[in-house]
Amino acid sequence: MNFDEGEDLTLLRDTLRRFLDRELPREEARRLDAAASHRPDLFAKLCELGVTGLTVPEEYGGSGVDILAAIVCIEELARRGTSLAGPYIHCAFYGALNLLENGSDAQKRELLPRLARGELLFAYGLSEPDVGGDLASATVTGRLEDDGATVVINGTKRWCTGARIADYIYTLVRSGPAEDRYRNLSLVLVPARAAGITITDIDHTGLRYSATTDVIFDEVRVPAANVVGGREKWHHGWPMLAGRSLDIEKLEITAVALGIAAIAVDDAWQYAQERRQFGRRICGHQAIRHLLVEARTRLAACRHMLYHAAWLATQGRDCSVESSMAKWFVAEHAVGIVLACQRVLGAYGCARDFDMERYVRDITCMPIVGGSSHMQLNNIANRLGLPAK
Ligand SMILES: Cc1cc2nc3c(=O)[nH]c(=O)nc-3n(C[C@H](O)[C@H](O)[C@H](O)COP(=O)(O)OP(=O)(O)OC[C@H]3O[C@@H](n4cnc5c(N)ncnc54)[C@H](O)[C@@H]3O)c2cc1C
């Protein structure tokens, strides 16, 4: 057993920390969050470091798939908020890893090299107004025209984060009778600016690297070649959605939670040594000392959970139980960690000029997004064969 982080990962962390200090000062991260806006120029600079190649094989222009390194990258980016971590995920995970796992040869040849260079962003069009965790009940329809060459899409996707900055919406459509649930679902790559698409923003509290939106599809026509996996994968969307890519998906949002919790602990640790009350630094008051070391201890446990699952994924091993365990454990504990850190800052933890209030807004989304905590517990119980009746 070896818990040492490889030199390559330490180098990656150092490179990213220097990059963020230089290119994305805390004030700018705060400004971007307030405006829920994306800086394509900054993302392009990040891509020059080669990090979007970490989820693309060399034959498609990447540096070879290294899930562990990509997860380290997300953790480091998330320490400076979600303004770069978000788009990175939309490119390297929503885009590259999904296509690598599920795309047709033609889709891989055309899109993976561009994803490796960071030139494309994908948004997820999965949730709907009445469809949350139960994605198999999706109602947005996809109709294959008689000549088999065109898919026509109708309906509304909700919470489609980044639709305004994305090139493609990775859209789950009902391609047959609703009773069939898991059968007759398909995934389609819909160009985000296709005719018939209307995007409206949803004002929201956390993960504000871009607007999250409603996307309304009104007779949106897409070539059947855009069915994920190719025309022959029509009606085969569910196994692609619930397969290995979903396991890795859980790790990516978990890495965001870890990065936010880690920087919250660092900020609180520092603040407690500077703030004086009752004649001493507040880190000298036992209540604050205990809050801080409990937070650090829980953070260490979160890190082990995430990196064990990411290590399994990197080895190409089954990690469906471990990734659900990590998603549940880290999301739940990260909320507790960040709220404890906010308390260390007292009133300043609520001030807009301090990052802590953003950490709180971001972290409270974590047990909800990327498969809610309850859904992770259901997955774990089912995967471990615990009888439900
Ligand atoms: C900031 C943000 C960004 C998002 N971005 C995207 C995006 O880009 N693309 C996208 O498709 N979606 C996105 N979502 C939606 C997100 O994926 C959903 O919120 C999530 O899937 C849960 O769905 P829901 O909120 O509708 O909750 P529901 O599914 O309605 O669940 C409500 C509550 O009931 C619980 N529950 C439901 N079913 C069960 C069950 N069987 N057992 C136990 N408990 C259950 C849930 O855990 C939850 O606590 C985003 C959400 C947010 C907040």
The ligand as a Gaussian input file, in Angstrom:
#p B3LYP/6-31G(d) Opt

LIG

0 1
 C      -26.505000      24.482000      -9.354000
 C      -27.098000      23.302000     -10.043000
 C      -26.600000      22.919000     -11.275000
 C      -27.160000      21.839000     -11.953000
 N      -26.688000      21.525000     -13.195000
 C      -27.293000      20.549000     -13.910000
 C      -26.902000      20.288000     -15.261000
 O      -25.974000      20.914000     -15.790000
 N      -27.593000      19.363000     -15.968000
 C      -28.626000      18.644000     -15.426000
 O      -29.190000      17.808000     -16.120000
 N      -29.020000      18.855000     -14.135000
 C      -28.382000      19.788000     -13.380000
 N      -28.787000      20.044000     -12.087000
 C      -29.891000      19.284000     -11.535000
 C      -29.417000      18.214000     -10.570000
 O      -28.758000      17.194000     -11.253000
 C      -30.677000      17.733000      -9.836000
 O      -30.940000      18.723000      -8.877000
 C      -30.513000      16.388000      -9.196000
 O      -30.481000      15.398000     -10.170000
 C      -31.659000      16.084000      -8.226000
 O      -32.887000      16.322000      -8.834000
 P      -33.971000      17.283000      -8.142000
 O      -33.268000      18.463000      -7.598000
 O      -35.065000      17.508000      -9.103000
 O      -34.477000      16.461000      -6.919000
 P      -35.583000      15.289000      -6.865000
 O      -35.140000      14.139000      -7.710000
 O      -36.935000      15.859000      -7.082000
 O      -35.442000      14.865000      -5.338000
 C      -35.863000      15.726000      -4.262000
 C      -35.413000      15.091000      -2.952000
 O      -35.947000      13.765000      -2.840000
 C      -34.890000      12.824000      -2.719000
 N      -35.227000      11.605000      -3.466000
 C      -35.731000      11.520000      -4.728000
 N      -35.875000      10.239000      -5.084000
 C      -35.453000       9.483000      -4.039000
 C      -35.337000       8.079000      -3.801000
 N      -35.668000       7.168000      -4.728000
 N      -34.840000       7.674000      -2.609000
 C      -34.477000       8.575000      -1.660000
 N      -34.569000       9.912000      -1.826000
 C      -35.045000      10.357000      -3.001000
 C      -33.661000      13.509000      -3.302000
 O      -32.448000      12.972000      -2.791000
 C      -33.889000      14.942000      -2.868000
 O      -33.473000      15.088000      -1.541000
 C      -28.231000      21.108000     -11.369000
 C      -28.715000      21.481000     -10.111000
 C      -28.164000      22.566000      -9.452000
 C      -28.712000      22.944000      -8.117000

